[in-house]
Amino acid sequence: MGQISFQAITNFTETCLNASRPEHVTEPFTALLRNEGITSWFVGSLAHVSEQGRGFGFYGITKGWHDRYLEAGYPAHDPVVQ
């Protein structure tokens, strides 16, 4: 994995400042990370996850893992979520 260039971060910052919908941020962020080999990421609260297994914050996580994660109560012990 390399480093994300300053120009890419600057461009993403501009994207965020001009965003009017969550996907205006999440889609470019996903693309930015994908270029570095990151295919899954999480930001935010698990409380906002939809029944379809996707919501603001979950990207690239399979429905099976999403369901297992919530059913097993992992959020209460996951330092990343904490």
TACORRA-V575328 format. One record per backbone hydrogen bond with DSSP energy under -0.5 kcal/mol. CO is the residue of the C=O (numbers start at 1). NH is the residue of the N-H. Records with the same first field share a line. If there is no record, write none. Layout:
BEGIN
CO->NH + NH
END
This chain:
BEGIN
5->9
6->10
7->11
8->12
9->13
10->14
11->15
12->16
13->17
14->18
15->19
16->19
21->24
22->25 + 26
23->27
25->29
26->30
27->31
28->32
29->33
30->34
31->35
33->36 + 38
34->37
37->39
41->59
45->48
46->49
48->56
50->53
54->50
55->58
57->59
58->55
59->41
60->62
62->66
63->67
64->68
65->69
66->70
67->71
68->72
69->74
70->73
73->76
74->77 + 78
77->79
78->82
END
